[in-house]
Amino acid sequence: MSTQGGLVSDGEFADSISMSTLAVVYAGTDSAYTFEPFFGGHSAFECCLNWINSLSSVSYLLVLTDSCSEIAPNSGKYSTQISCYCAGISDEKKCSQIVLKQSSTAELLQTVSKFLIEHDCDQVLFAFGYCPFYDKALTEELLDTHIKYGAEYTFADCYPAGLAPEILASETVHILTRLVEGGDGLPLASIEAGKRKISFDSIFSVIKTDINAFEIETVLSPVDMRLYRLEFSCRNKRNMLSCRALYEEAVKTDDFSSQGLCRIALSSSAVLRTIPSFYYIQIAVPCTGTCVFCPYPAVCKQKYGTEPALINNNEAFMPLVRFEQLIEQAWKLSEEAVVSLSLWGEALLHPEIEKCIRVVLERRGLSLCIETDACVVTESLLNRIIAVINDLDWRGRLFWIVSCDAASAETYAKLHGTAAENFAALRKHIDMLQNAFPQAVYEQFVRMNENEHELELFYRYWKENGHELIQKYDNFCGVMPDRKTADLTPVERKPCWHLRRDMHILVDGTVPICRERLLEGSLGCVFDENVETIWQRGTIDERVDPICGACDEYYTFNF
């Protein structure tokens, strides 16, 4: 393993650059920002090709795109733009361009493998055309490390995606191709990995299905950037805005090195906080439970004068027309995001819940998560939902989280304030959800002193019968008693994920700064103002805000 700064000697470097490298650049049509001139008049794709041009060891350039995106259904447009840019590639580098039919990892590997059979190259450099900040020095260190240690696969570890390519030995590409094609004795997981859409982890997702069979080397970042989940790409709007802000800051110091960009990113709120990725929306005031670990029954009674289970008036549910207007605004602002129902209350009590679900799923780029205690689940309700969304591609975009929190009827009744016999009904309702929405239901267990003794039993049961989801207990900054079984708080505090990514919207349209504020602390109302305008007000100084100071949810992450 090599770390930053550990370059080989001049003699070894001369030997390494004499080896022939194939640069593979994937420029998928799923990005609407690949060719936009956001970087000093240059596009991300142009910046990527300039980086390729600077690498003396690259003999061949293979640009791959696809024809299967709704954003850019006309692949000819992409092909024309790519051809124009590739015309500027050095004459020393032979350039080819291929349009993929399926845009899968398997097709990517098969295409590159076939190209390598026809062209003699020692290693393959794999990158993405929508990444503007690939670093020459870091790339050369990766190539040196790969060659020096005879690696089959080399990557930059703990860096943000989009700063460094992956390096593969040519023979490794052929091996990976055989893995994704499958056969006797080969892992089935590699075939499944091959079916996945091309992404930053495509190559490694195949390698890890038989990871001990490969010689892997890494170049390690001096600073572990993984916990920031940064992606320096223009793959989507959120990352594009982050890259634009990063470029504007880097221009001021003229420091575009990998370490310089990382340093700038960590100190810039414009890079870290762009647009919402997660919309937590309350569509129903009523709730069927009185869970001992939830503050909602008490704060709801304080606000409305009665228990949430008894509320049933014109203000109890978000009107469908307002919900649709809200989702339309959120979609236009974020383009890609997860919408979660319901922030508080039981979403399935909404009289038009099936239409609410459709409103979200018919917008490409949005996914939907429904949190429920499943008490009101019926075959009739599920059939209504399925009938309304049956013509939509909802698989992989619709998720259900069911509040279980126990492995026995007695503990379930104690935590949820209900009768013990309802535990059997819960299991039945989960089965109904799983049958209706296979592989999309997650059974949640909030760890507390009161149920910790059942954690292992819960985990074992749902690992075999569903998808277990273990959640930390939240005392809502001291509003609730401290029931935590363990303190997971990091030693060093980092910027809050929720303030950077999440937008919380109550049934009347008001927007609390965060979930920890419960039903108070509004930034505005989405029915009176634009969503983006309200989002921009959400920046606060966590170091001095008293509620932030008492909160330990800042390190938790929603999707």
Buried (B, 14 or more C-beta within 10 A) or exposed (E): EBEBEEBBEEEEBEBBBEBBBBBBBBBBBBBBBBBBEBBEEBBBBBBBBBBBBEBEBBBBBBBBBBBBBEEBEEBEEBBEBBEEBBEEBBEEBBBBBBBBEBBBBBBBBBBBBBBBEEBEBBBBBBBBBBBBBBBBEBBBBBBBBBBBBEBBBBBBBBBBBBBBBBBBBBEBBBBBBEBBBBEEEBEEBBBBBBEBBBBBBBBBBBBBBBEEEBEBBBBBBBBEBEEBEBBBBBBBBBBBBBBBBBBBBBEEEEEBBBBBBBBBBBEBEBBBBBBBBBBBBBBBBBBBBBBBBBBBBBBBBEBBEEBBBEBEEEEBBBBBEBBBBBBEBBBEBBBBBBBBBBBBBBBBBBEBBBBBBBBBBBBBBBBBBBBBBBBBBEEEBBEBBBEBBEEBEBEEBBBBBBBBBBBBBEBBBBBBEBEEEBBEBBBEBBBBBBEBBEEBBBBBBBBBEBBBEBBEEBBEBBEEEBBBBEEBBBBBBEBBEEBBBEEEBEEEBEBBBBBBBBBBBBBBBBBBBBBBBBBEBBBBBBBEBEBBEBBEEBEBEBEEBEBBEEBBBBBEEBE
